[in-house]
Amino acid sequence: MNDFMFSISTGRGKRRALLLAAMALGFCAAAEGLYRAWWALKYAGDAGAPKDGYFSLYVVGESTAAGEPYTPWITLADLVRVRLGGRLRGRGIRVFNLARSGESVYPQSVALEKALRRREGGGPGVVLVYAGHADAMGPRGFTPLEWFRKKVLYRSMLLGDLSFYAEKKLPFLRVRTRQTFEYHLRRIVELSLESGLVPVLATAASNLAGIDPGLFPAEAGDRETRGPFDHRLPRAEIEAILKKGLALEERGGPGEALRYYSEQAGAHPEMKAYLEYRAGKCHQTAGRYKDAGLAFQRAVDLGAFDNFPRAATRQNDFIRALAKRYAIPLVDTVEIFGRHSPGGLTGNELFADGVHPNIEGYALLSNAYAAKIAEVSKEPAGKPWAGAADVFRAFSYGGEKQANALIISGRNLFNVAAWHAWPGERLGMARGHFRSAVELDPGSFSAWLGLAWAETALSGPLMADGGSLYWLLKHGLLTYHTGEYGIGPGQLPAVLQKLASYGPQESVLARVPRAAALRYGLCPGKSGECGVTRGQLLALLEKLYGGGGAGRPRP
């Protein structure tokens, strides 16, 4: 009797479970259907949706795809569009620029998918893809969560979107590995092809010969500054090793220095990437450019922690293989930039910093993209950009805007020198950008302030002091995605007094308050005509703002 009742209850339990499962599936299907219908209604008749009458030009990727440091006035998309004459196949080119600074390929694949939901009809178009630097290349493999996303969540528009928004709100859900990079880049290609668009991939080029790798000492990981660095050699030991190596480069020639760097790399593997870079410099000095290029690339591929990432060889090899697999166009930026660089070594001639091209580099990159698009469209590519002057003239990009771009790059380089054990190379580049900005815009407060801080850091231990770095961060001096320092007049006294305490060159220090007075309308006259001293400016600010207010004048 008990067995009979158990079988009945078990049968009822199974039926109940099946019923609940069916109801859950039905609910999910209904929710998915409603969500898709909502998207369709949301953009029904949307004037911003790409129509058949346009040639659609989508751009996805990171800050290089966005055009940093020249955006918003000059972007990669606009360079390509203008290069093609604004029309293809008898249609006007319409740009859909989805690229965002600092974004990895995953959010960019989501942005493209959402943009393509709005696409109407089957008009022609392309998707330009430039990605790689912003993606951390960890170990291979999917975590269980990433496997679940790939196999289940991404098959549903609703669940895929929910997963993406959950990751944005909960950073611990983020996973970035070699395999996730490859998966999401492949997904961008497939989404493009499914929508009738031609994806155009590009390898991600780096400044190999002009900027050194990350090198952070043991002192960089203290609790106060919350540094993300593992245990390394003490700063003093790193400095001693590099000073001896540089002395050998000067006195003993590259051969002796190469042997020394090889010995030190064996003894101190935590410095291997940096020592490979120095070996590359030795080969470059000796005219052995092929050996130099291999050493510079090894320095990047070793993956030493840095304040900015650079694409590794394995990423670019995957991009090339992906283009070949899907028979789609490829812009081999690495090869193109190498061909236009002295000795084939990509450096400061084509880069504004470690990864962002300067305008000469952008001209080359956009010319290559335009040529591939014209080839696919079977139309003439038009006149290529001749260089920086040609681009600046076409976009009415004058001296102040050029100075703005230089300030952005200078602030970037200043920022990535923080905690570096040997920051002089990065700070020297930053100082060069700020000096060029001052020449283009002599009244620029941000150019003079950046120059003063760069010279201060070059002449002392600013970048090694956790308290000073925290102070710089707190006052907005370690952010760099804008060409203007976000310092209000009420904050100026503290900034000027702190700067004066370090004692940069008086000729530079004297210009900062003058430029500040011009910026905030506290001094009559034109650029360079303001004779206010630091003391006079501080007294005026004290009178107006009370020496440290939020930037509002006293009533």
C-alpha positions in Angstrom: 0.0 0.0 0.0 2.8 2.4 0.9 4.6 1.6 -2.4 1.4 2.3 -4.3 0.9 5.7 -2.6 4.6 6.5 -3.1 4.3 5.8 -6.8 1.2 8.1 -7.0 2.9 10.9 -5.2 6.1 10.5 -7.3 4.0 10.6 -10.5 2.3 13.7 -9.3 5.6 15.2 -8.4 7.0 14.6 -11.8 3.9 16.0 -13.5 4.1 19.0 -11.2 7.8 19.5 -12.0 7.1 19.1 -15.8 4.2 21.6 -15.5 6.4 24.1 -13.7 9.2 23.7 -16.2 6.7 24.2 -19.1 5.3 27.3 -17.4 8.8 28.7 -16.9 9.7 28.0 -20.5 6.5 29.6 -21.6 7.2 32.7 -19.4 10.8 33.0 -20.8 9.5 32.7 -24.4 6.8 35.3 -23.8 9.3 37.6 -22.1 11.7 37.2 -25.0 9.0 37.8 -27.5 7.8 40.9 -25.7 11.4 42.2 -25.4 12.0 41.8 -29.1 8.7 43.4 -29.9 9.6 46.3 -27.7 12.8 46.8 -29.6 11.0 46.7 -32.9 8.4 49.2 -31.7 11.1 51.4 -30.1 12.8 52.1 -33.4 9.9 51.7 -35.8 10.2 54.5 -38.3 13.3 55.8 -36.5 14.8 58.6 -38.5 18.2 57.8 -37.1 18.1 54.2 -38.3 20.3 53.4 -41.4 18.1 53.1 -44.5 18.7 51.6 -47.9 19.5 55.0 -49.3 22.8 55.2 -47.3 26.1 53.4 -47.5 26.5 52.6 -43.8 29.9 52.9 -42.1 30.0 51.4 -38.6 33.1 51.8 -36.5 33.7 49.6 -33.4 36.7 49.4 -31.1 38.6 51.2 -28.5 40.2 54.7 -28.2 42.1 54.5 -31.5 38.9 53.7 -33.3 37.4 56.7 -31.5 40.2 59.0 -32.7 42.0 59.8 -29.5 43.5 62.3 -28.9 41.9 64.2 -31.8 38.3 63.4 -31.2 35.6 64.8 -31.4 36.9 67.1 -34.1 38.7 64.4 -36.0 37.8 60.7 -35.8 38.9 57.6 -37.7 35.4 57.4 -39.2 35.4 60.9 -40.5 38.9 60.5 -41.9 37.7 57.4 -43.9 34.5 59.1 -45.0 36.2 62.3 -46.3 38.9 60.2 -47.9 36.2 58.4 -49.9 34.6 61.6 -50.9 31.5 61.1 -48.8 29.9 58.7 -51.3 30.0 55.1 -52.4 27.9 53.2 -54.9 26.0 56.4 -55.6 24.9 56.7 -52.0 26.0 59.1 -49.2 28.1 57.6 -46.5 26.5 57.6 -43.1 28.7 57.1 -40.1 27.7 55.1 -37.0 30.6 55.6 -34.6 30.3 53.1 -31.8 33.9 53.2 -30.6 34.6 54.1 -27.0 37.8 54.8 -25.2 38.9 52.1 -22.9 36.2 49.6 -23.9 37.2 46.0 -24.5 35.8 44.0 -27.4 32.9 42.5 -25.4 31.0 45.8 -24.8 31.8 46.8 -28.3 30.2 43.6 -29.7 27.1 44.4 -27.6 27.0 48.0 -28.9 27.2 46.7 -32.5 24.5 44.1 -31.9 22.2 46.8 -30.5 23.0 49.2 -33.4 22.2 46.5 -35.9 18.8 45.9 -34.4 17.9 49.3 -35.8 19.2 48.6 -39.3 16.5 48.5 -41.9 16.7 46.7 -45.2 19.8 45.4 -46.8 21.7 48.5 -47.9 25.4 48.2 -48.4 27.9 49.0 -45.7 31.0 48.1 -43.8 32.0 47.6 -40.2 35.5 48.9 -39.4 37.0 47.1 -36.4 40.1 48.2 -34.5 40.5 46.4 -31.2 43.2 44.7 -29.1 44.9 47.1 -26.8 42.1 47.4 -24.3 41.7 43.7 -23.8 43.7 42.1 -21.0 45.2 38.8 -22.3 45.0 36.5 -19.4 45.2 32.7 -19.5 43.2 30.7 -22.1 39.9 29.2 -21.3 36.3 30.1 -20.4 35.2 30.3 -16.8 31.9 28.5 -16.1 30.1 31.8 -16.2 31.5 32.7 -19.6 30.7 29.3 -20.9 27.1 29.8 -19.7 26.9 33.2 -21.4 28.2 31.8 -24.7 26.0 28.7 -24.8 22.8 30.1 -23.2 22.6 33.8 -22.6 23.8 35.1 -25.9 21.2 33.0 -27.7 18.5 35.3 -26.2 18.3 39.0 -26.8 16.7 39.6 -23.4 19.1 37.4 -21.4 22.1 38.6 -23.3 21.2 42.2 -22.5 20.6 41.4 -18.8 23.9 39.7 -18.6 25.7 42.7 -20.1 24.0 45.2 -17.7 24.7 42.9 -14.7 28.4 43.0 -15.6 28.4 46.8 -15.8 27.0 47.0 -12.3 28.9 44.1 -10.8 32.6 44.3 -11.8 33.4 40.9 -10.2 31.4 39.3 -13.1 33.9 40.6 -15.7 36.1 38.0 -17.3 38.7 39.0 -19.9 41.0 36.2 -21.3 42.6 35.4 -24.6 39.6 33.2 -25.4 36.9 35.8 -24.6 38.8 38.3 -26.8 38.8 35.8 -29.6 35.2 34.8 -29.1 33.8 38.4 -29.0 35.9 39.5 -32.0 34.6 36.6 -34.0 31.1 37.5 -32.8 31.5 41.0 -34.3 32.5 39.5 -37.6 29.5 37.1 -37.7 27.0 39.8 -36.6 28.3 42.0 -39.4 28.0 39.3 -42.1 24.6 38.3 -40.9 23.4 41.9 -41.4 24.8 42.1 -44.9 27.7 44.2 -44.0 31.4 43.7 -44.7 33.6 43.7 -41.6 37.1 45.1 -42.2 39.5 44.0 -39.5 42.8 45.6 -38.5 45.8 44.5 -36.5 46.6 46.8 -33.5 49.9 48.5 -33.8 52.0 49.8 -30.9 54.8 52.2 -30.2 57.5 49.6 -29.8 60.7 51.6 -30.0 59.6 54.9 -28.5 58.2 54.0 -25.1 59.5 51.6 -22.5 57.5 48.8 -20.8 56.0 48.8 -17.3 58.5 48.5 -14.5 57.2 48.8 -11.0 59.1 48.5 -7.7 58.1 46.6 -4.5 57.3 50.0 -2.9 54.4 50.6 -5.4 52.0 48.1 -3.7 51.4 49.7 -0.3 47.9 49.9 1.2 47.7 53.6 1.3 47.8 54.0 -2.5 46.1 50.6 -3.1 48.6 49.9 -5.9 47.7 46.8 -8.0 51.3 45.6 -8.2 52.8 42.3 -7.0 56.0 42.1 -5.1 58.9 43.4 -7.2 62.5 44.4 -6.7 63.1 47.4 -4.5 63.4 50.7 -6.4 67.0 51.2 -5.4 68.0 47.8 -6.8 66.2 48.5 -10.1 67.8 51.9 -10.4 71.3 50.4 -9.8 70.8 47.8 -12.5 69.6 50.3 -15.1 72.2 52.9 -14.3 75.0 50.4 -14.9 73.4 49.1 -18.1 73.0 52.6 -19.5 76.6 53.5 -18.6 77.7 50.4 -20.5 75.6 51.5 -23.5 77.4 54.8 -23.5 80.9 53.8 -22.7 81.3 50.1 -23.6 79.1 50.0 -26.7 76.0 47.9 -27.3 77.7 44.5 -27.2 78.9 44.8 -23.6 75.5 46.2 -22.6 73.7 43.3 -24.3 75.6 40.7 -22.4 74.9 42.6 -19.1 71.2 42.8 -19.8 71.1 39.1 -20.7 72.7 38.2 -17.4 70.4 40.5 -15.4 67.3 39.1 -17.1 68.4 35.6 -16.0 69.0 36.8 -12.4 65.8 39.0 -12.2 63.0 37.6 -14.4 60.6 40.2 -13.0 62.7 42.8 -15.1 62.9 40.7 -18.2 60.5 42.8 -20.3 62.3 46.0 -19.5 65.7 44.5 -20.2 64.4 43.1 -23.5 63.5 46.7 -24.4 67.0 47.9 -23.5 68.4 45.1 -25.6 66.3 46.4 -28.5 67.7 49.8 -28.0 71.3 48.3 -28.2 70.5 46.6 -31.5 68.8 49.8 -32.8 72.0 51.8 -32.0 74.1 49.2 -33.8 71.9 49.3 -36.9 70.6 45.7 -36.4 67.0 46.7 -36.9 65.6 43.2 -37.4 67.0 42.1 -34.1 65.8 45.3 -32.5 62.3 44.8 -33.7 62.2 41.2 -32.3 63.5 42.4 -28.9 61.0 45.3 -28.7 58.1 42.9 -29.6 59.3 40.4 -27.0 59.2 43.2 -24.4 55.5 43.7 -25.2 54.6 40.0 -25.5 56.1 39.2 -22.1 53.1 41.0 -20.7 54.6 42.9 -17.9 52.1 44.9 -15.9 51.7 48.4 -17.1 49.5 51.5 -16.7 48.5 51.0 -20.3 48.2 47.8 -22.3 49.5 47.0 -25.7 48.3 44.3 -28.1 50.5 41.1 -28.1 51.7 39.2 -31.2 49.2 36.4 -30.5 46.3 38.8 -30.7 47.4 40.2 -34.0 48.1 36.7 -35.3 44.5 35.8 -34.4 43.1 38.8 -36.2 45.0 37.9 -39.3 43.8 34.3 -39.1 40.2 35.4 -38.5 40.3 37.6 -41.6 41.6 34.7 -43.6 39.0 32.2 -42.2 36.1 34.4 -43.2 37.7 35.8 -46.4 37.2 39.4 -45.3 39.4 42.5 -45.8 42.3 43.0 -43.4 44.2 46.2 -42.7 47.6 45.0 -41.4 48.4 48.2 -39.4 51.5 46.6 -37.9 53.0 45.9 -41.3 51.9 49.3 -42.7 53.3 51.3 -39.8 56.5 49.3 -39.9 56.9 50.0 -43.6 56.7 53.8 -42.9 59.0 53.8 -39.8 62.8 54.2 -39.7 64.4 50.8 -39.8 60.9 49.2 -39.7 60.7 50.1 -35.9 57.4 51.7 -35.0 58.0 54.6 -32.7 57.3 58.3 -32.0 57.2 59.2 -35.7 53.7 57.7 -35.9 52.5 57.6 -32.3 51.3 60.2 -29.9 52.0 57.9 -26.9 52.2 54.1 -26.4 49.2 53.0 -28.5 47.4 56.0 -30.1 48.6 57.1 -33.5 49.5 60.8 -34.1 47.9 62.4 -37.1 50.5 61.0 -39.5 49.6 57.5 -38.2 45.9 58.2 -38.5 46.4 59.4 -42.1 48.1 56.0 -42.9 45.4 54.0 -41.1 42.5 55.8 -42.7 44.1 55.5 -46.1 44.4 51.8 -45.7 40.8 51.4 -44.5 39.5 53.5 -47.4 41.5 51.5 -49.9 40.0 48.2 -48.6 36.5 49.7 -48.7 37.0 50.9 -52.2 38.3 47.5 -53.3 35.3 45.8 -51.8 32.9 48.4 -53.4 34.8 48.2 -56.8 35.1 52.0 -56.8 38.1 54.4 -57.0 39.6 55.1 -53.5 40.1 58.8 -54.2 43.0 60.9 -53.2 44.9 59.6 -50.1 45.7 61.8 -47.2 49.2 63.3 -47.8 50.0 63.8 -44.1 49.3 66.0 -41.0 49.0 69.3 -42.9 46.5 67.9 -45.4 44.3 66.5 -42.6 44.4 69.6 -40.4 43.6 71.8 -43.4 40.6 69.6 -44.4 39.1 69.6 -40.9 40.0 73.3 -40.0 42.0 71.9 -37.1 43.9 75.0 -36.0 46.6 75.7 -33.4 44.4 75.6 -30.3 42.9 72.3 -31.3 46.3 70.8 -32.1 47.5 72.0 -28.7 44.5 70.4 -27.1 45.5 67.0 -28.6 49.0 67.4 -27.4 47.9 68.2 -23.9 45.7 65.1 -23.9 48.7 63.0 -25.0 51.0 64.7 -22.5 48.6 64.1 -19.6 48.3 60.4 -20.7 52.1 60.0 -20.7 52.4 61.8 -17.3 49.7 59.5 -15.9 51.3 56.3 -17.0 54.6 57.3 -15.5 53.0 57.1 -12.0 54.9 54.6 -9.7 57.2 53.6 -12.6 60.6 52.7 -11.4 62.3 54.5 -14.3 59.8 57.2 -15.4 62.1 59.5 -17.2 61.3 58.3 -20.7 57.6 58.7 -20.3 57.9 62.1 -18.6 60.3 63.3 -21.2 57.8 62.5 -23.9 55.1 64.3 -21.8 57.3 67.4 -21.5 57.9 67.4 -25.2 54.1 67.4 -25.9 53.4 70.2 -23.4 56.2 72.3 -24.9 54.8 71.8 -28.4 51.3 72.7 -27.0 52.7 76.0 -25.5 54.3 76.9 -28.8 50.9 76.4 -30.6 48.8 78.1 -27.9 51.0 80.3 -25.7 48.2 81.4 -23.4 47.0 77.8 -22.6 46.8 77.3 -18.8 46.6 73.5 -19.2 49.7 73.4 -21.4 51.8 75.5 -18.9 50.5 73.6 -15.9 51.2 70.2 -17.6 54.7 71.4 -18.5 55.4 72.6 -14.9 54.3 69.2 -13.4 56.3 67.2 -16.0 59.5 69.2 -15.2 58.8 68.8 -11.5 58.5 65.0 -11.9 61.6 64.8 -14.0 63.7 66.6 -11.5 62.6 64.8 -8.3 60.9 61.7 -6.8 57.3 62.9 -7.4 56.3 59.7 -9.2 57.7 57.5 -6.4 55.9 59.2 -3.5 52.5 57.7 -2.7 51.3 60.7 -0.8 52.1 63.1 -3.7 50.5 60.8 -6.2 47.3 60.6 -4.1 47.3 64.4 -3.9 47.6 64.7 -7.7 44.8 62.2 -8.2 42.6 64.0 -5.7 43.1 67.4 -7.5 42.4 66.0 -11.0 46.0 66.0 -12.1 46.2 62.3 -12.9 43.3 62.1 -15.3 43.9 62.7 -19.0 41.0 62.2 -21.3 40.4 65.9 -21.8 42.7 68.7 -22.9 41.8 71.0 -20.0 42.6 70.4 -16.4 39.4 70.5 -14.4 40.7 72.9 -11.8 38.3 75.7 -10.6 39.6 79.1 -9.5 38.9 78.1 -5.9 41.3 75.2 -6.2 44.1 77.2 -7.8 45.8 78.4 -4.6 46.4 74.8 -3.4 47.7 73.7 -6.8 50.0 76.7 -7.3 51.4 76.5 -3.8 52.0 72.7 -4.0 53.7 73.2 -7.4 55.9 76.0 -6.1 57.0 73.8 -3.1 58.7 71.4 -5.6 60.5 74.3 -7.4 60.2 73.7 -11.1 62.1 76.1 -13.5 61.2 79.7 -12.6 60.6 80.5 -16.3 57.8 77.9 -16.4 56.5 78.4 -12.9 56.0 82.1 -13.6 53.9 81.4 -16.6 51.3 79.2 -14.9 49.6 82.0 -12.8 49.6 84.3 -15.8 47.9 81.7 -18.0 45.5 80.9 -15.1 44.6 84.6 -14.8 43.9 84.7 -18.5 41.8 81.5 -18.3 39.5 82.8 -15.5 39.2 86.3 -16.8 41.3 87.8 -13.9 43.7 89.6 -16.2 43.1 92.0 -19.1 45.0 91.7 -22.3 45.8 89.1 -24.8 47.9 85.9 -24.7 51.3 86.6 -23.2 50.5 90.1 -22.1 49.4 89.3 -18.5 52.1 90.3 -16.0 50.5 89.0 -12.8 52.7 87.2 -10.4 51.9 84.1 -8.4 51.6 86.2 -5.2 49.3 88.7 -6.8 47.1 86.0 -8.2 46.9 84.2 -4.9 45.9 87.4 -3.2 43.2 88.0 -5.8 41.9 84.5 -5.5 41.8 84.8 -1.7 39.8 88.0 -2.0 37.3 86.5 -4.5 37.1 82.9 -3.3 38.4 82.7 0.2 41.4 80.6 -0.6 40.0 77.1 -1.5 36.3 77.4 -2.1 34.5 75.3 -4.6 35.0 77.9 -7.3 32.1 80.3 -6.5 33.0 84.0 -5.8 32.2 85.4 -2.4 29.0 87.4 -2.3 
